[in-house]
Amino acid sequence: MVQSSSSRATGWGILALSVIGMVLVWIAFAGQYVDSREIESQCPTDVPAGAIVTEDATAYASQRTFIPAGRLCTYPTEDGGTVSVQTGWPSTIGPFIGSALGAVALALSWGLWRRTTAMQQVLIHAVVLALGLGWVSMANFAALG
């Protein structure tokens, strides 16, 4: 049975949707990696009011976080307490949108399986798998430190 060109176009459109979702997840992972590799210090921006700022990086705590995909910086304050700043919320919205796009693409590929070729089905599922691996990579990277 030969598929029409509109059926094949539907499959390629679903594949494009899943690729966009996967790219959004991996961009967030790259952002998480870059955010953890600051050269000047571990927490150079977003110093809260009242925090003691020093050039000594050991004076404050910094750790990578999974959600949001960024960094949690804890500073000592002038009154003896601590204050924390979390980075990464803007870049974490992308993976949630990307995951939604991947889920929609997967549902469409299952619902419209007669309108997609076997190769399109394989590619869509492989891309959604890569999307999931992006989430696993972000979680693993955050757990490392």
N, C-alpha and C positions, 0 to 999 in steps of 0.2 A: 504494500500500500504506500502510495506516494503522498507526502504531506504537502499541503498548500504553503505558499510563501508566508501567508499571514499566520499560520500555525507555527512555523519555524521562528517568525519574528516574535511571537508571544514567548517562546522558550528563551530566546536571547534576551528579551526584556526582563524576564524573571531572573536570568543569570546576572544581568547587569545590576539588578536590585540587590542581589546577594553579595556581589563584589563590592558595591558601595558600603554595605553594612560591615563587611570584613575589613575594609580599609579604615573605616572609622575606629574600629577596635584596635587595630595595629598602630594607628597614629597615636592613640592614647597611651599605648605601651611605650612607643618611642618618646613621647612627652614625659612619661614617668621616668624613663631611663635618663633623659637629658636633665630633668629636674633634680635627680639624685647625683649628678656629676658636675655641680656648680664648681667653678675653679676657685673663686675668691674665698668663699666660705660656704658652709652648708645651709645657712639660712640668711641670705643677703637682703631679702626684701620683706616687706610687710611686718616690720618690727612694731609691736604694739606699744601704745603709750604706757609709760610707767615701767617699761622693761629696762633692765641694765644692759646696755650694748657695749661690747668690748671686742677687740680684735682677736682675743683668745677664743678659738672655736670650742675649747673644752668647757667653757663657762655655761653652755646651754646644750640641751639634748635635742637630737634630730633623728627621726626615723622615717623610713619609707612606709607608705600606707597603700593598701589595696583599693579601698573605696573610702574616700576619693583617691584616685591614682595620683598621688603626689607625695607630700612630705609634711610631717607633723613636727613643729619646732616648739620647744618649751623653754622659755626664758625665765631667769630669776627676776623678781621685781624689787623695787627699792624698799618696799615694806616687808620683805622677807618671804613672800609667797612666790608663786609661779604663775605665768600666763602662757597659754598655748595659741599657736596660729597654725591653721590647716590650709595647705595649698592644694590645688588640683581639682576643685569642683567644676570649673568651666570645662576642663578637658575630660572630665568623667561623664559629662552629659552625652558626648559623642558615642561612646561605646553602648550606652543604653539605647540610643536611637539606632545605632548600627545593629544591635541585637534584635530590636523590633523589626527592622528591615529584613534581617536574615530569617526571622520567624515567619514573616509574611511571605517571603520568597519561597521558603520551604513549604508552607501551607498551599501556596498557589501551584507549586510544582506537583504536589500530591493531588490537588483538586483538579488540575488541568493536565494530568499525565498523558492524555491522548493528544494534546496539542503541543507536546514537547518531544524531541527526539531522545533516544537513549543516551547519546553523548551529552546532551544538555542536562538531563537528569543527573548523570554522573558528575558533571562539572558543578552543578548547583549544590549537590550534597558535599562535594569536596570543599567548596568555598565555605559552606556553613560549618564544616568541620574545622577549617582554618580559623573561622571566627571564634569558635569555642576554644581553640588552642591559644588564641590571643588573650582570652580571659584567664586561662590557666597560666600563661606566661606572666601576666600582670600580678596574679596572686603569688606565684612562685618568687618573682623578683622582689615583691614587698616582704615576703617571709625571710628572704636572705639578709635583710638588714634594714 
